Every structure is written in structure tokens, then in C-alpha cells.
């Protein structure tokens, strides 16, 4: 996993229990829109889910990602 991908996932692991990272912080830290950020997180969850999370936690994170993508339309 690339350092950038790891940083994205680490950030979201901290924030998904609270509904995902704040828009402003996502933009400041990663220089991208919510939509671009959550598309990347979604792709990473499909290809390289965090090994430190249980399958149930990964499913909860996917749910947060889907919701935030829906809101970002």
C-alpha cells in the first residue's frame, strides 16, 4: 500500500465512527473534495481494506462512505 493510501485510510479509520471526516479537514489535509476523497476510500476498501479492522467494522466504514458519496452529489 502506498503511503498516500495508508494516510487516507488512517484518517478515515479515525473518523468513520463519527460519520466520516469533516469536509474542511479533508480538503485541508488531502486537497480534494468530499466526493473525490470518498471515491478513493471506497476503492481502497475494495482493494486493500484496513487489516486492523474487523469485517464488521469495514462494513460500517463502507456504509459511511456510501452515505457521504450520496450526500456529495
KEDO-294804 format. One record per residue (C-alpha): residue in three letters; x, z, y. Coordinates in steps of 0.2 Angstrom, whole numbers, padded with zeros to 4 digits. Layout:
<recs>
<residu = Ala	xx = X	zz = Z	yy = Y>
...
</recs>
This chain:
<recs>
<residu = Unk	xx = 0000	zz = 0000	yy = 0000>
<residu = Unk	xx = 0006	zz = -0004	yy = 0017>
<residu = Unk	xx = 0010	zz = 0009	yy = 0030>
<residu = Unk	xx = -0004	zz = 0002	yy = 0041>
<residu = Unk	xx = -0017	zz = 0003	yy = 0027>
<residu = Unk	xx = -0012	zz = 0020	yy = 0022>
<residu = Unk	xx = -0014	zz = 0026	yy = 0041>
<residu = Unk	xx = -0031	zz = 0018	yy = 0041>
<residu = Unk	xx = -0036	zz = 0027	yy = 0025>
<residu = Unk	xx = -0029	zz = 0043	yy = 0030>
<residu = Unk	xx = -0038	zz = 0043	yy = 0047>
<residu = Unk	xx = -0055	zz = 0039	yy = 0038>
<residu = Unk	xx = -0052	zz = 0052	yy = 0024>
<residu = Unk	xx = -0052	zz = 0065	yy = 0038>
<residu = Unk	xx = -0067	zz = 0058	yy = 0047>
<residu = Unk	xx = -0079	zz = 0052	yy = 0034>
<residu = Unk	xx = -0087	zz = 0069	yy = 0031>
<residu = Unk	xx = -0092	zz = 0068	yy = 0049>
<residu = Unk	xx = -0099	zz = 0051	yy = 0049>
<residu = Unk	xx = -0083	zz = 0041	yy = 0052>
<residu = Unk	xx = -0070	zz = 0041	yy = 0065>
<residu = Unk	xx = -0076	zz = 0041	yy = 0084>
<residu = Unk	xx = -0076	zz = 0024	yy = 0091>
<residu = Unk	xx = -0065	zz = 0028	yy = 0106>
<residu = Unk	xx = -0052	zz = 0036	yy = 0094>
<residu = Unk	xx = -0052	zz = 0021	yy = 0083>
<residu = Unk	xx = -0049	zz = 0009	yy = 0097>
<residu = Unk	xx = -0035	zz = 0020	yy = 0105>
<residu = Unk	xx = -0026	zz = 0023	yy = 0088>
<residu = Unk	xx = -0029	zz = 0006	yy = 0080>
<residu = Unk	xx = -0033	zz = -0006	yy = 0094>
<residu = Unk	xx = -0048	zz = -0013	yy = 0086>
<residu = Unk	xx = -0067	zz = -0012	yy = 0087>
<residu = Unk	xx = -0078	zz = -0001	yy = 0075>
<residu = Unk	xx = -0083	zz = -0017	yy = 0066>
<residu = Unk	xx = -0065	zz = -0023	yy = 0063>
<residu = Unk	xx = -0060	zz = -0006	yy = 0058>
<residu = Unk	xx = -0074	zz = -0003	yy = 0045>
<residu = Unk	xx = -0072	zz = -0020	yy = 0038>
<residu = Unk	xx = -0054	zz = -0016	yy = 0034>
<residu = Unk	xx = -0058	zz = 0001	yy = 0027>
<residu = Unk	xx = -0072	zz = -0007	yy = 0016>
<residu = Unk	xx = -0059	zz = -0020	yy = 0010>
<residu = Unk	xx = -0046	zz = -0006	yy = 0006>
<residu = Unk	xx = -0059	zz = 0004	yy = -0003>
<residu = Unk	xx = -0062	zz = -0011	yy = -0014>
<residu = Unk	xx = -0044	zz = -0015	yy = -0017>
<residu = Unk	xx = -0035	zz = 0002	yy = -0015>
<residu = Unk	xx = -0046	zz = 0017	yy = -0014>
<residu = Unk	xx = -0038	zz = 0033	yy = -0010>
<residu = Unk	xx = -0031	zz = 0041	yy = -0026>
<residu = Unk	xx = -0033	zz = 0059	yy = -0018>
<residu = Unk	xx = -0052	zz = 0057	yy = -0018>
<residu = Unk	xx = -0064	zz = 0059	yy = -0032>
<residu = Unk	xx = -0075	zz = 0044	yy = -0037>
<residu = Unk	xx = -0090	zz = 0053	yy = -0029>
<residu = Unk	xx = -0080	zz = 0056	yy = -0013>
<residu = Unk	xx = -0076	zz = 0037	yy = -0012>
<residu = Unk	xx = -0094	zz = 0033	yy = -0015>
<residu = Unk	xx = -0098	zz = 0044	yy = 0000>
<residu = Unk	xx = -0085	zz = 0036	yy = 0011>
<residu = Unk	xx = -0092	zz = 0019	yy = 0006>
<residu = Unk	xx = -0109	zz = 0025	yy = 0012>
<residu = Unk	xx = -0102	zz = 0030	yy = 0029>
<residu = Unk	xx = -0093	zz = 0013	yy = 0030>
<residu = Unk	xx = -0109	zz = 0003	yy = 0026>
<residu = Unk	xx = -0119	zz = 0013	yy = 0039>
<residu = Unk	xx = -0106	zz = 0011	yy = 0053>
<residu = Unk	xx = -0105	zz = -0008	yy = 0049>
<residu = Unk	xx = -0124	zz = -0009	yy = 0051>
<residu = Unk	xx = -0123	zz = 0001	yy = 0067>
<residu = Unk	xx = -0109	zz = -0010	yy = 0074>
<residu = Unk	xx = -0119	zz = -0026	yy = 0073>
</recs>
